[in-house]
């Protein structure tokens, strides 16, 4: 079968294809896997063959399809790996990360902190406690001997 020799030649062309950049990857995809690519032409040729030859020829077309898709995926993965390598070439992963300050303090908090600093510098002491005290705790409890 003459078509079998052509299939073997197509397989060797796929193996010999060089994919080093994005344009070569796209041209490979269009040439082999596109709607008007060589694979589509082989499927059109398959339709014209007699029924007894279609099974064998279909297997060979499937080999070409798998080889082309594998070459495309390898080329795509190679380009992605190369892009990642180029981006991380100047990046030292052992350095500490940058600290981003998200937001800021509320203006009342800033004012309170300034007041605390001024009074602390004068000699006052900041004590924490209940901010609202009822009459019982403020007058009666403090004066009783309980």
NUTILUM-366414 format. One record per atom (N, C-alpha, C): residue number from 1; residue in three letters; atom name; x, y, z. Coordinates in steps of 0.02 Angstrom, whole numbers. Atoms other than C-alpha are relative to their C-alpha. Example, Ala and Ser with C-alpha at 12.3 -4.5 7.8 and 13.67 -1.06 7.14 Angstrom:
residues 2
+------+------+------+--------+--------+--------+
! resi ! resn ! name !      x !      y !      z !
+------+------+------+--------+--------+--------+
!    1 !  ALA !    N !     45 !    -59 !      0 !
!    1 !  ALA !   CA !    615 !   -225 !    390 !
!    1 !  ALA !    C !     45 !     60 !      0 !
!    2 !  SER !    N !    -42 !    -59 !     -3 !
!    2 !  SER !   CA !    684 !    -53 !    357 !
!    2 !  SER !    C !    -39 !     55 !     37 !
+------+------+------+--------+--------+--------+
END
This chain:
residues 146
+------+------+------+--------+--------+--------+
! resi ! resn ! name !      x !      y !      z !
+------+------+------+--------+--------+--------+
!    1 !  UNK !    N !     42 !    -59 !      0 !
!    1 !  UNK !   CA !      0 !      0 !      0 !
!    1 !  UNK !    C !     44 !     62 !      0 !
!    2 !  UNK !    N !    -40 !    -61 !      8 !
!    2 !  UNK !   CA !     74 !    165 !    -56 !
!    2 !  UNK !    C !    -12 !     48 !     58 !
!    3 !  UNK !    N !     17 !    -46 !    -54 !
!    3 !  UNK !   CA !    -16 !    260 !     82 !
!    3 !  UNK !    C !     37 !    -16 !     65 !
!    4 !  UNK !    N !    -37 !     20 !    -61 !
!    4 !  UNK !   CA !     75 !    159 !    217 !
!    4 !  UNK !    C !     69 !     33 !      1 !
!    5 !  UNK !    N !    -66 !    -33 !      4 !
!    5 !  UNK !   CA !    243 !    228 !    158 !
!    5 !  UNK !    C !     -7 !     74 !     14 !
!    6 !  UNK !    N !     11 !    -71 !    -13 !
!    6 !  UNK !   CA !    171 !    403 !    161 !
!    6 !  UNK !    C !    -13 !     12 !     74 !
!    7 !  UNK !    N !     12 !     -7 !    -72 !
!    7 !  UNK !   CA !    111 !    376 !    340 !
!    7 !  UNK !    C !     65 !     -2 !     39 !
!    8 !  UNK !    N !    -66 !      5 !    -34 !
!    8 !  UNK !   CA !    285 !    322 !    395 !
!    8 !  UNK !    C !     40 !     64 !    -11 !
!    9 !  UNK !    N !    -35 !    -63 !     14 !
!    9 !  UNK !   CA !    355 !    477 !    310 !
!    9 !  UNK !    C !    -29 !     57 !     42 !
!   10 !  UNK !    N !     32 !    -51 !    -41 !
!   10 !  UNK !   CA !    228 !    586 !    401 !
!   10 !  UNK !    C !     22 !     -7 !     73 !
!   11 !  UNK !    N !    -23 !     11 !    -69 !
!   11 !  UNK !   CA !    277 !    507 !    568 !
!   11 !  UNK !    C !     71 !     26 !     10 !
!   12 !  UNK !    N !    -69 !    -25 !     -6 !
!   12 !  UNK !   CA !    460 !    547 !    534 !
!   12 !  UNK !    C !      1 !     76 !     -4 !
!   13 !  UNK !    N !      3 !    -74 !      3 !
!   13 !  UNK !   CA !    413 !    727 !    487 !
!   13 !  UNK !    C !    -22 !     28 !     67 !
!   14 !  UNK !    N !     22 !    -24 !    -66 !
!   14 !  UNK !   CA !    322 !    745 !    653 !
!   14 !  UNK !    C !     58 !     -3 !     49 !
!   15 !  UNK !    N !    -57 !      6 !    -46 !
!   15 !  UNK !   CA !    474 !    681 !    747 !
!   15 !  UNK !    C !     54 !     51 !    -14 !
!   16 !  UNK !    N !    -52 !    -47 !     19 !
!   16 !  UNK !   CA !    589 !    798 !    650 !
!   16 !  UNK !    C !    -21 !     73 !     10 !
!   17 !  UNK !    N !     24 !    -68 !    -10 !
!   17 !  UNK !   CA !    481 !    951 !    683 !
!   17 !  UNK !    C !     33 !     31 !     61 !
!   18 !  UNK !    N !    -34 !    -37 !    -54 !
!   18 !  UNK !   CA !    566 !   1082 !    791 !
!   18 !  UNK !    C !    -48 !     52 !     27 !
!   19 !  UNK !    N !     44 !    -49 !    -33 !
!   19 !  UNK !   CA !    464 !   1181 !    916 !
!   19 !  UNK !    C !     42 !     34 !     54 !
!   20 !  UNK !    N !    -42 !    -37 !    -48 !
!   20 !  UNK !   CA !    567 !   1315 !   1002 !
!   20 !  UNK !    C !    -33 !     64 !     25 !
!   21 !  UNK !    N !     35 !    -60 !    -24 !
!   21 !  UNK !   CA !    447 !   1462 !   1017 !
!   21 !  UNK !    C !    -74 !     -6 !    -15 !
!   22 !  UNK !    N !     73 !      3 !      4 !
!   22 !  UNK !   CA !    264 !   1504 !   1018 !
!   22 !  UNK !    C !    -24 !      0 !    -73 !
!   23 !  UNK !    N !     21 !     -2 !     70 !
!   23 !  UNK !   CA !    253 !   1542 !    832 !
!   23 !  UNK !    C !     10 !    -68 !    -33 !
!   24 !  UNK !    N !    -11 !     67 !     27 !
!   24 !  UNK !   CA !    328 !   1373 !    787 !
!   24 !  UNK !    C !    -52 !    -49 !     27 !
!   25 !  UNK !    N !     51 !     43 !    -30 !
!   25 !  UNK !   CA !    206 !   1290 !    907 !
!   25 !  UNK !    C !    -67 !     10 !    -36 !
!   26 !  UNK !    N !     63 !    -14 !     34 !
!   26 !  UNK !   CA !     58 !   1377 !    825 !
!   26 !  UNK !    C !      1 !    -25 !    -72 !
!   27 !  UNK !    N !     -4 !     24 !     70 !
!   27 !  UNK !   CA !    119 !   1337 !    649 !
!   27 !  UNK !    C !     -4 !    -76 !     -2 !
!   28 !  UNK !    N !      5 !     73 !     -3 !
!   28 !  UNK !   CA !    141 !   1154 !    699 !
!   28 !  UNK !    C !    -72 !    -21 !     11 !
!   29 !  UNK !    N !     70 !     16 !    -13 !
!   29 !  UNK !   CA !    -35 !   1151 !    768 !
!   29 !  UNK !    C !    -43 !     10 !    -61 !
!   30 !  UNK !    N !     39 !    -13 !     60 !
!   30 !  UNK !   CA !   -107 !   1230 !    612 !
!   30 !  UNK !    C !     16 !    -50 !    -56 !
!   31 !  UNK !    N !    -21 !     45 !     54 !
!   31 !  UNK !   CA !     -7 !   1119 !    495 !
!   31 !  UNK !    C !    -24 !    -71 !     10 !
!   32 !  UNK !    N !     16 !     70 !    -12 !
!   32 !  UNK !   CA !    -47 !    955 !    580 !
!   32 !  UNK !    C !    -70 !    -10 !     30 !
!   33 !  UNK !    N !     61 !     12 !    -38 !
!   33 !  UNK !   CA !   -197 !    973 !    696 !
!   33 !  UNK !    C !    -57 !     46 !    -18 !
!   34 !  UNK !    N !     52 !    -48 !     18 !
!   34 !  UNK !   CA !   -294 !   1116 !    618 !
!   34 !  UNK !    C !    -53 !    -31 !    -45 !
!   35 !  UNK !    N !     55 !     24 !     43 !
!   35 !  UNK !   CA !   -456 !   1100 !    518 !
!   35 !  UNK !    C !     22 !    -12 !    -71 !
!   36 !  UNK !    N !    -26 !      9 !     68 !
!   36 !  UNK !   CA !   -359 !   1116 !    356 !
!   36 !  UNK !    C !     70 !    -31 !      1 !
!   37 !  UNK !    N !    -66 !     30 !     -8 !
!   37 !  UNK !   CA !   -207 !   1022 !    420 !
!   37 !  UNK !    C !      6 !    -67 !    -35 !
!   38 !  UNK !    N !    -14 !     64 !     32 !
!   38 !  UNK !   CA !   -127 !    863 !    360 !
!   38 !  UNK !    C !    -41 !    -57 !     28 !
!   39 !  UNK !    N !     40 !     52 !    -31 !
!   39 !  UNK !   CA !   -224 !    758 !    482 !
!   39 !  UNK !    C !    -71 !      0 !    -28 !
!   40 !  UNK !    N !     67 !     -6 !     30 !
!   40 !  UNK !   CA !   -389 !    823 !    412 !
!   40 !  UNK !    C !      1 !    -28 !    -71 !
!   41 !  UNK !    N !     -6 !     28 !     67 !
!   41 !  UNK !   CA !   -327 !    779 !    238 !
!   41 !  UNK !    C !      2 !    -76 !      1 !
!   42 !  UNK !    N !     -2 !     73 !     -5 !
!   42 !  UNK !   CA !   -290 !    602 !    295 !
!   42 !  UNK !    C !    -70 !    -28 !     15 !
!   43 !  UNK !    N !     68 !     23 !    -14 !
!   43 !  UNK !   CA !   -466 !    585 !    365 !
!   43 !  UNK !    C !    -44 !      4 !    -63 !
!   44 !  UNK !    N !     37 !     -5 !     63 !
!   44 !  UNK !   CA !   -536 !    646 !    198 !
!   44 !  UNK !    C !     20 !    -57 !    -47 !
!   45 !  UNK !    N !    -23 !     56 !     41 !
!   45 !  UNK !   CA !   -428 !    516 !    110 !
!   45 !  UNK !    C !    -29 !    -65 !     25 !
!   46 !  UNK !    N !     29 !     60 !    -29 !
!   46 !  UNK !   CA !   -495 !    385 !    229 !
!   46 !  UNK !    C !    -71 !    -11 !    -26 !
!   47 !  UNK !    N !     69 !      5 !     25 !
!   47 !  UNK !   CA !   -672 !    423 !    170 !
!   47 !  UNK !    C !     -3 !    -28 !    -71 !
!   48 !  UNK !    N !      0 !     20 !     70 !
!   48 !  UNK !   CA !   -622 !    386 !    -10 !
!   48 !  UNK !    C !     22 !    -73 !     -9 !
!   49 !  UNK !    N !    -26 !     69 !      6 !
!   49 !  UNK !   CA !   -544 !    215 !     25 !
!   49 !  UNK !    C !    -57 !    -51 !      2 !
!   50 !  UNK !    N !     50 !     54 !     -5 !
!   50 !  UNK !   CA !   -638 !     52 !      2 !
!   50 !  UNK !    C !     -4 !    -24 !     73 !
!   51 !  UNK !    N !     13 !     20 !    -69 !
!   51 !  UNK !   CA !   -712 !    -23 !    161 !
!   51 !  UNK !    C !     52 !    -48 !     28 !
!   52 !  UNK !    N !    -48 !     50 !    -26 !
!   52 !  UNK !   CA !   -585 !   -165 !    175 !
!   52 !  UNK !    C !     67 !     32 !     19 !
!   53 !  UNK !    N !    -63 !    -33 !    -15 !
!   53 !  UNK !   CA !   -438 !    -43 !    181 !
!   53 !  UNK !    C !     -7 !     53 !     56 !
!   54 !  UNK !    N !     11 !    -54 !    -48 !
!   54 !  UNK !   CA !   -517 !     84 !    300 !
!   54 !  UNK !    C !     25 !    -18 !     71 !
!   55 !  UNK !    N !    -20 !     20 !    -68 !
!   55 !  UNK !   CA !   -482 !    -17 !    459 !
!   55 !  UNK !    C !     75 !      7 !     11 !
!   56 !  UNK !    N !    -73 !     -4 !     -6 !
!   56 !  UNK !   CA !   -295 !    -33 !    430 !
!   56 !  UNK !    C !     25 !     72 !     -6 !
!   57 !  UNK !    N !    -22 !    -69 !     11 !
!   57 !  UNK !   CA !   -276 !    143 !    364 !
!   57 !  UNK !    C !    -20 !     44 !     59 !
!   58 !  UNK !    N !     22 !    -38 !    -59 !
!   58 !  UNK !   CA !   -376 !    211 !    512 !
!   58 !  UNK !    C !     48 !     -8 !     58 !
!   59 !  UNK !    N !    -49 !     12 !    -53 !
!   59 !  UNK !   CA !   -251 !    132 !    632 !
!   59 !  UNK !    C !     62 !     43 !    -11 !
!   60 !  UNK !    N !    -59 !    -40 !     15 !
!   60 !  UNK !   CA !   -108 !    220 !    543 !
!   60 !  UNK !    C !    -14 !     74 !     10 !
!   61 !  UNK !    N !     18 !    -70 !    -11 !
!   61 !  UNK !   CA !   -200 !    385 !    545 !
!   61 !  UNK !    C !     -1 !     16 !     74 !
!   62 !  UNK !    N !      2 !    -10 !    -73 !
!   62 !  UNK !   CA !   -227 !    363 !    731 !
!   62 !  UNK !    C !     70 !      6 !     28 !
!   63 !  UNK !    N !    -70 !     -6 !    -22 !
!   63 !  UNK !   CA !    -39 !    337 !    753 !
!   63 !  UNK !    C !     26 !     70 !    -15 !
!   64 !  UNK !    N !    -23 !    -67 !     19 !
!   64 !  UNK !   CA !     -6 !    499 !    660 !
!   64 !  UNK !    C !    -32 !     52 !     46 !
!   65 !  UNK !    N !     35 !    -47 !    -43 !
!   65 !  UNK !   CA !   -138 !    590 !    764 !
!   65 !  UNK !    C !     31 !      0 !     70 !
!   66 !  UNK !    N !    -29 !      5 !    -67 !
!   66 !  UNK !   CA !    -67 !    527 !    929 !
!   66 !  UNK !    C !     71 !     30 !      1 !
!   67 !  UNK !    N !    -68 !    -27 !      4 !
!   67 !  UNK !   CA !    111 !    570 !    874 !
!   67 !  UNK !    C !     -1 !     76 !     -4 !
!   68 !  UNK !    N !      4 !    -73 !      7 !
!   68 !  UNK !   CA !     60 !    746 !    822 !
!   68 !  UNK !    C !    -23 !     33 !     65 !
!   69 !  UNK !    N !     24 !    -28 !    -63 !
!   69 !  UNK !   CA !    -38 !    778 !    982 !
!   69 !  UNK !    C !     53 !     -4 !     54 !
!   70 !  UNK !    N !    -53 !      8 !    -50 !
!   70 !  UNK !   CA !    105 !    712 !   1088 !
!   70 !  UNK !    C !     56 !     51 !    -12 !
!   71 !  UNK !    N !    -52 !    -50 !     17 !
!   71 !  UNK !   CA !    231 !    823 !    996 !
!   71 !  UNK !    C !    -24 !     70 !     19 !
!   72 !  UNK !    N !     28 !    -65 !    -18 !
!   72 !  UNK !   CA !    116 !    973 !   1020 !
!   72 !  UNK !    C !      0 !     10 !     76 !
!   73 !  UNK !    N !      1 !     -6 !    -73 !
!   73 !  UNK !   CA !     94 !    938 !   1206 !
!   73 !  UNK !    C !     71 !      7 !     29 !
!   74 !  UNK !    N !    -69 !     -6 !    -24 !
!   74 !  UNK !   CA !    281 !    914 !   1231 !
!   74 !  UNK !    C !     28 !     70 !    -14 !
!   75 !  UNK !    N !    -22 !    -67 !     18 !
!   75 !  UNK !   CA !    317 !   1076 !   1139 !
!   75 !  UNK !    C !    -31 !     53 !     44 !
!   76 !  UNK !    N !     35 !    -47 !    -43 !
!   76 !  UNK !   CA !    186 !   1169 !   1240 !
!   76 !  UNK !    C !     29 !     -3 !     71 !
!   77 !  UNK !    N !    -28 !      7 !    -68 !
!   77 !  UNK !   CA !    254 !   1100 !   1404 !
!   77 !  UNK !    C !     71 !     28 !      3 !
!   78 !  UNK !    N !    -68 !    -27 !      3 !
!   78 !  UNK !   CA !    432 !   1144 !   1351 !
!   78 !  UNK !    C !     -1 !     76 !      3 !
!   79 !  UNK !    N !      5 !    -72 !      0 !
!   79 !  UNK !   CA !    381 !   1323 !   1316 !
!   79 !  UNK !    C !    -22 !     27 !     68 !
!   80 !  UNK !    N !     23 !    -21 !    -66 !
!   80 !  UNK !   CA !    289 !   1338 !   1481 !
!   80 !  UNK !    C !     56 !     -7 !     52 !
!   81 !  UNK !    N !    -56 !      9 !    -46 !
!   81 !  UNK !   CA !    438 !   1267 !   1577 !
!   81 !  UNK !    C !     53 !     53 !    -11 !
!   82 !  UNK !    N !    -50 !    -50 !     16 !
!   82 !  UNK !   CA !    555 !   1386 !   1487 !
!   82 !  UNK !    C !    -23 !     69 !     25 !
!   83 !  UNK !    N !     26 !    -64 !    -23 !
!   83 !  UNK !   CA !    442 !   1534 !   1529 !
!   83 !  UNK !    C !      6 !      5 !     76 !
!   84 !  UNK !    N !     -6 !      1 !    -73 !
!   84 !  UNK !   CA !    438 !   1485 !   1713 !
!   84 !  UNK !    C !     73 !      8 !     21 !
!   85 !  UNK !    N !    -71 !     -4 !    -15 !
!   85 !  UNK !   CA !    627 !   1464 !   1714 !
!   85 !  UNK !    C !     26 !     71 !    -11 !
!   86 !  UNK !    N !    -23 !    -68 !     15 !
!   86 !  UNK !   CA !    653 !   1635 !   1633 !
!   86 !  UNK !    C !    -27 !     49 !     53 !
!   87 !  UNK !    N !     28 !    -45 !    -50 !
!   87 !  UNK !   CA !    536 !   1720 !   1758 !
!   87 !  UNK !    C !     35 !     -8 !     67 !
!   88 !  UNK !    N !    -30 !     11 !    -65 !
!   88 !  UNK !   CA !    620 !   1640 !   1907 !
!   88 !  UNK !    C !     76 !      3 !     -1 !
!   89 !  UNK !    N !    -73 !     -2 !      4 !
!   89 !  UNK !   CA !    799 !   1663 !   1845 !
!   89 !  UNK !    C !     29 !     53 !     46 !
!   90 !  UNK !    N !    -26 !    -53 !    -42 !
!   90 !  UNK !   CA !    823 !   1826 !   1939 !
!   90 !  UNK !    C !    -31 !      0 !     69 !
!   91 !  UNK !    N !     36 !      4 !    -63 !
!   91 !  UNK !   CA !    720 !   1770 !   2088 !
!   91 !  UNK !    C !     36 !    -46 !     49 !
!   92 !  UNK !    N !    -31 !     41 !    -51 !
!   92 !  UNK !   CA !    803 !   1709 !   2246 !
!   92 !  UNK !    C !    -53 !    -22 !     50 !
!   93 !  UNK !    N !     53 !     25 !    -41 !
!   93 !  UNK !   CA !    679 !   1598 !   2336 !
!   93 !  UNK !    C !     18 !     -5 !     74 !
!   94 !  UNK !    N !    -20 !      4 !    -70 !
!   94 !  UNK !   CA !    781 !   1598 !   2496 !
!   94 !  UNK !    C !     -8 !     67 !     37 !
!   95 !  UNK !    N !      9 !    -65 !    -32 !
!   95 !  UNK !   CA !    752 !   1784 !   2528 !
!   95 !  UNK !    C !    -69 !      3 !     33 !
!   96 !  UNK !    N !     64 !     -8 !    -32 !
!   96 !  UNK !   CA !    615 !   1838 !   2644 !
!   96 !  UNK !    C !    -46 !     41 !    -45 !
!   97 !  UNK !    N !     49 !    -34 !     43 !
!   97 !  UNK !   CA !    456 !   1903 !   2564 !
!   97 !  UNK !    C !     -8 !     73 !     19 !
!   98 !  UNK !    N !     14 !    -70 !    -13 !
!   98 !  UNK !   CA !    403 !   2083 !   2552 !
!   98 !  UNK !    C !    -61 !      4 !     46 !
!   99 !  UNK !    N !     57 !    -10 !    -45 !
!   99 !  UNK !   CA !    288 !   2144 !   2689 !
!   99 !  UNK !    C !    -42 !     56 !    -29 !
!  100 !  UNK !    N !     45 !    -50 !     26 !
!  100 !  UNK !   CA !    137 !   2235 !   2624 !
!  100 !  UNK !    C !    -44 !     25 !     57 !
!  101 !  UNK !    N !     43 !    -29 !    -51 !
!  101 !  UNK !   CA !     47 !   2355 !   2739 !
!  101 !  UNK !    C !    -69 !      9 !    -29 !
!  102 !  UNK !    N !     69 !     -6 !     23 !
!  102 !  UNK !   CA !   -137 !   2330 !   2709 !
!  102 !  UNK !    C !    -39 !     45 !     46 !
!  103 !  UNK !    N !     40 !    -46 !    -40 !
!  103 !  UNK !   CA !   -235 !   2479 !   2771 !
!  103 !  UNK !    C !     42 !     41 !     46 !
!  104 !  UNK !    N !    -35 !    -43 !    -49 !
!  104 !  UNK !   CA !   -193 !   2598 !   2911 !
!  104 !  UNK !    C !    -43 !      4 !     63 !
!  105 !  UNK !    N !     36 !     -7 !    -63 !
!  105 !  UNK !   CA !   -245 !   2643 !   3088 !
!  105 !  UNK !    C !    -55 !     52 !     -8 !
!  106 !  UNK !    N !     55 !    -47 !     -1 !
!  106 !  UNK !   CA !   -407 !   2734 !   3121 !
!  106 !  UNK !    C !     25 !     66 !     30 !
!  107 !  UNK !    N !    -24 !    -65 !    -27 !
!  107 !  UNK !   CA !   -383 !   2921 !   3154 !
!  107 !  UNK !    C !     -9 !      7 !     76 !
!  108 !  UNK !    N !      9 !     -4 !    -73 !
!  108 !  UNK !   CA !   -454 !   2905 !   3331 !
!  108 !  UNK !    C !     52 !    -43 !     36 !
!  109 !  UNK !    N !    -52 !     42 !    -30 !
!  109 !  UNK !   CA !   -332 !   2764 !   3368 !
!  109 !  UNK !    C !     67 !     36 !     -1 !
!  110 !  UNK !    N !    -62 !    -38 !      4 !
!  110 !  UNK !   CA !   -188 !   2873 !   3308 !
!  110 !  UNK !    C !      1 !     55 !     53 !
!  111 !  UNK !    N !      4 !    -54 !    -50 !
!  111 !  UNK !   CA !   -247 !   3017 !   3418 !
!  111 !  UNK !    C !      7 !    -28 !     70 !
!  112 !  UNK !    N !     -5 !     31 !    -66 !
!  112 !  UNK !   CA !   -268 !   2901 !   3569 !
!  112 !  UNK !    C !     72 !    -20 !     15 !
!  113 !  UNK !    N !    -70 !     21 !    -10 !
!  113 !  UNK !   CA !    -92 !   2831 !   3544 !
!  113 !  UNK !    C !     45 !     60 !     14 !
!  114 !  UNK !    N !    -39 !    -60 !    -12 !
!  114 !  UNK !   CA !    -21 !   3007 !   3536 !
!  114 !  UNK !    C !    -12 !     27 !     71 !
!  115 !  UNK !    N !     16 !    -23 !    -68 !
!  115 !  UNK !   CA !   -113 !   3055 !   3696 !
!  115 !  UNK !    C !     33 !    -45 !     53 !
!  116 !  UNK !    N !    -32 !     46 !    -47 !
!  116 !  UNK !   CA !    -50 !   2899 !   3785 !
!  116 !  UNK !    C !     74 !     14 !      4 !
!  117 !  UNK !    N !    -72 !    -14 !      0 !
!  117 !  UNK !   CA !    128 !   2941 !   3733 !
!  117 !  UNK !    C !     15 !     64 !     38 !
!  118 !  UNK !    N !    -12 !    -64 !    -34 !
!  118 !  UNK !   CA !    115 !   3121 !   3793 !
!  118 !  UNK !    C !     -8 !     -8 !     76 !
!  119 !  UNK !    N !     11 !      8 !    -72 !
!  119 !  UNK !   CA !     41 !   3074 !   3962 !
!  119 !  UNK !    C !     50 !    -48 !     32 !
!  120 !  UNK !    N !    -51 !     46 !    -27 !
!  120 !  UNK !   CA !    165 !   2930 !   3983 !
!  120 !  UNK !    C !     66 !     37 !      9 !
!  121 !  UNK !    N !    -61 !    -39 !     -6 !
!  121 !  UNK !   CA !    308 !   3051 !   3951 !
!  121 !  UNK !    C !     -2 !     46 !     61 !
!  122 !  UNK !    N !      8 !    -44 !    -58 !
!  122 !  UNK !   CA !    239 !   3166 !   4087 !
!  122 !  UNK !    C !      7 !    -40 !     65 !
!  123 !  UNK !    N !     -7 !     41 !    -59 !
!  123 !  UNK !   CA !    234 !   3021 !   4210 !
!  123 !  UNK !    C !    -63 !    -36 !     20 !
!  124 !  UNK !    N !     62 !     37 !    -16 !
!  124 !  UNK !   CA !     57 !   2956 !   4209 !
!  124 !  UNK !    C !      7 !    -73 !    -20 !
!  125 !  UNK !    N !      0 !     72 !     14 !
!  125 !  UNK !   CA !     25 !   2770 !   4209 !
!  125 !  UNK !    C !    -68 !    -18 !    -30 !
!  126 !  UNK !    N !     61 !     23 !     33 !
!  126 !  UNK !   CA !   -103 !   2688 !   4096 !
!  126 !  UNK !    C !    -23 !    -63 !     35 !
!  127 !  UNK !    N !     27 !     60 !    -32 !
!  127 !  UNK !   CA !   -215 !   2567 !   4187 !
!  127 !  UNK !    C !    -63 !    -20 !    -37 !
!  128 !  UNK !    N !     58 !     27 !     34 !
!  128 !  UNK !   CA !   -347 !   2455 !   4114 !
!  128 !  UNK !    C !    -52 !    -20 !     51 !
!  129 !  UNK !    N !     54 !     19 !    -45 !
!  129 !  UNK !   CA !   -516 !   2424 !   4193 !
!  129 !  UNK !    C !    -67 !     10 !    -33 !
!  130 !  UNK !    N !     67 !    -11 !     26 !
!  130 !  UNK !   CA !   -702 !   2439 !   4175 !
!  130 !  UNK !    C !     -8 !     73 !    -19 !
!  131 !  UNK !    N !     10 !    -68 !     22 !
!  131 !  UNK !   CA !   -749 !   2592 !   4077 !
!  131 !  UNK !    C !    -65 !     29 !     28 !
!  132 !  UNK !    N !     63 !    -22 !    -29 !
!  132 !  UNK !   CA !   -927 !   2601 !   4146 !
!  132 !  UNK !    C !     -9 !    -35 !     67 !
!  133 !  UNK !    N !      7 !     28 !    -67 !
!  133 !  UNK !   CA !   -950 !   2576 !   4333 !
!  133 !  UNK !    C !    -67 !     24 !     26 !
!  134 !  UNK !    N !     66 !    -20 !    -26 !
!  134 !  UNK !   CA !  -1122 !   2574 !   4412 !
!  134 !  UNK !    C !      7 !     28 !     72 !
!  135 !  UNK !    N !      2 !    -33 !    -65 !
!  135 !  UNK !   CA !  -1172 !   2660 !   4574 !
!  135 !  UNK !    C !     21 !    -47 !     56 !
!  136 !  UNK !    N !    -16 !     49 !    -52 !
!  136 !  UNK !   CA !  -1156 !   2503 !   4681 !
!  136 !  UNK !    C !     75 !    -10 !      5 !
!  137 !  UNK !    N !    -72 !     13 !     -2 !
!  137 !  UNK !   CA !   -975 !   2468 !   4633 !
!  137 !  UNK !    C !     40 !     63 !     14 !
!  138 !  UNK !    N !    -37 !    -62 !     -7 !
!  138 !  UNK !   CA !   -923 !   2650 !   4633 !
!  138 !  UNK !    C !     -3 !     27 !     72 !
!  139 !  UNK !    N !      6 !    -30 !    -66 !
!  139 !  UNK !   CA !   -991 !   2704 !   4804 !
!  139 !  UNK !    C !    -10 !    -50 !     57 !
!  140 !  UNK !    N !     18 !     44 !    -56 !
!  140 !  UNK !   CA !  -1067 !   2566 !   4912 !
!  140 !  UNK !    C !     49 !    -56 !     10 !
!  141 !  UNK !    N !    -45 !     57 !     -5 !
!  141 !  UNK !   CA !   -952 !   2422 !   4875 !
!  141 !  UNK !    C !     68 !     23 !     26 !
!  142 !  UNK !    N !    -67 !    -23 !    -19 !
!  142 !  UNK !   CA !   -793 !   2524 !   4896 !
!  142 !  UNK !    C !      3 !     23 !     74 !
!  143 !  UNK !    N !      0 !    -24 !    -68 !
!  143 !  UNK !   CA !   -847 !   2592 !   5067 !
!  143 !  UNK !    C !    -19 !    -53 !     51 !
!  144 !  UNK !    N !     19 !     52 !    -47 !
!  144 !  UNK !   CA !   -908 !   2430 !   5142 !
!  144 !  UNK !    C !     59 !    -45 !     16 !
!  145 !  UNK !    N !    -55 !     44 !    -21 !
!  145 !  UNK !   CA !   -798 !   2305 !   5233 !
!  145 !  UNK !    C !    -12 !    -71 !    -23 !
!  146 !  UNK !    N !     16 !     68 !     23 !
!  146 !  UNK !   CA !   -861 !   2155 !   5134 !
!  146 !  UNK !    C !     56 !    -30 !    -38 !
+------+------+------+--------+--------+--------+
END
